[in-house]
Amino acid sequence: MRHRILMLLLGVAVLVTSGCGFHLRGTTQVPEELQTLLLDSYDPYGPLTRAVREQLRLSNVTVSRDAKRQDLPSLRIVSSSDSRDTVSIFQDGKTAEFQMVMQVNAQVLLPGRDLYPINVRVFRSFFDNPLTALAKDAEQDIILQEMRQQAAQQLVRRLLSVHAAEETRMKEDQAAVAANAKPVSATAQ
């Protein structure tokens, strides 16, 4: 009896989460008009571009290799920067902890419509121990790679906001056309 109730509760939980639009983290439901796009980057073979390409692939987005196509939306990675700020110091004045910041600036160009800027910032803390320099260099490289992956995930998720902004703009345009059409028809009567 207890087994049946447990299975029933598990079934209800699965149905509720699938019905509410829940998806596992790491995949994003990219809007249909952005399912095929061009990926343009200031560093086409760099680690950030590879991470973005991988996140797009995980989200079932096809990245076209034909750069001459003008009918496809384009995701342009314009720039990225890394910085380190001191957060705490040891008693002797040496830096004990850094806050690492990665900022990525990108744009989505929808053909014949508009250009939408996307800015992503990722923060991480890094403890620096001067006695273990080699290990800390390897740890810092791992943290930077994780930051690139997180920035790539955020970029792909922000494609949803581009879609929402485009829908809002289209509704506003339709409302403006309708508002301009009403006075003309009212004066004609």
N, C-alpha and C positions, 0 to 999 in steps of 0.2 A: 504494500500500500504506500509506504513512504517513498519507494522508488518511482511509482507512478506520479505522485504529487511533484517530486523533484523534476521529473521529465516534463511534466505539464508546465511548471514554472519556467524551465529552461526554454521550452518552445514558445511560451508567451514573450519572454525576454527577447528572443531572436526575432519574432514577428514585430515587436514594438520598435526595436532598433532599426530594422530594415525598412519599416514603414515611415520612420521619421526622417529618412535621408542620411542616417549615420553611415559614415565610411571610415575605414581604417586610416590612421594617420599615415602620410607619405604618398597618398594618391589624392588627386584633386579632380573633381568633375569639371573639366575645362569646357566652356561654352562651345556650341557646335561651330560657330563661325571662326573659332580659333583652333579647331582640331587639326588643321594643316596650316603651317606658317613657316616663314623664313626666320632663321636665327643669324643675326649679324652681330659681330663683337669686335671690340678694339683689339682683342687677343684671341683669335679664332681657335687656337689649339692650347690655350691656357687651362689651368685647373678649374677656374670658375666657369668658363664656358663648357667644359666637359661635365661639370656638376649640373649645370642648367640643362644641358642636352639629355643627361640621364634622368632628371626629374620630369622633363617633358615626355620622355619615353615611358616612364612609369605611369604617367597620366594619360597614356594612349594618344599623345599628340604626335603627328607626323611632321618631321622637320624636312622641308623640301631642300634639295641641293641645287636647284635651278635658281640662281640669284637674279636672273633676268626677268622672272615672272613679276609682273606688276599687279596682278589680281589677288595675290595672297597677302594676308596680314604679316607684319614683320615685327619681331621682337629684337630690339637693338640694345645690346649692352654697351652703354656709352663709356662708363668708367667705373673703376672700383679703387678704393683706397683702404689701407690698413694703418691704424695708429695705435700707440700705446701710451697710456697715461699712468703716472705713478699714483697708487692708491695708498700704500703704506710703506714705511721705511724701517730698517733695523736701527738699533741704538747707535751704531757707528755711522749712520747716515746713508747707507747703501739701500737701494730699492729692494723691498721685500715682496711687494705685490703690484702687478700691473693690471690695468683694465684694458683689454684689447678690444678695439672697435673696428668693424669692417663695414664700410658703406658702399653700396652698389647703386649706381644710377643707370636706369634703363628707360626705354621708350617703346610703346606699342604703336605702330602706324597701321591704321585701318585704311585700306586703299579707297580713295575717293571720299573719305570722311574726315577723320581727325587724328591728331597725335596725342597720346596719353602718356605723361611721364610717370615712372614708377621709381620710388626711392625706398631702399631697404637698408636697415641698420641692424647689425648683430653685435652683441656684447658678450664678452667672456672675461673671467678673472684668471690670472696666471700668477702662481707663486714662484718666485725666483730664489733659488738657493745657489749661491756662488760656489759651494763646495761640490755640487753635482752638475757641472756645466754641460757635459755631453748628454746626460739624461734629460736635462731641461731643454736642450735644443730639440731633441726628438719629441718631447712632450709638446713643445710649442708648435712644431710641425703638425702634429696630430690635431691640436686645438684649431690651427688655421684651416686644416682640411674639414673639420667638423663645422667650422664657421661658414666655409664656402658652401657646404651641403645645406646648411640651415638657410643661408641667403638664397640659394637656388630654390628651395622649397617655398620660401616666402614670395619670390618672384612669380612662380607658377601660380600660387594662391592669389596673387594680386591680379592675375588675368581675369578673375571673377569680378573684381571691382571695375576693370576696364569695360567688361560686358555691361555691368550695371550702369556705368556712366554713359555708355553709348545708348542704352535703352532710355535713360532719363532725357538725354539730349534729343532723341528722336520723338519722344512724347511732347517735349517742349516745342519742337518744331511743328508738330502736328497741331498743337494747341494754338500756336501763333498763326498758322495758316487758317485754322477754323475761326479764330477771332477776327482775322482780316476778311474772311469770306462773309461773316454774318452782317457787318455793317453795309457791305455792298448790296446784299440781297434785301436788307431792310429798307434801304433808301430806294431800291428799284420798285418797291411796292408802293 
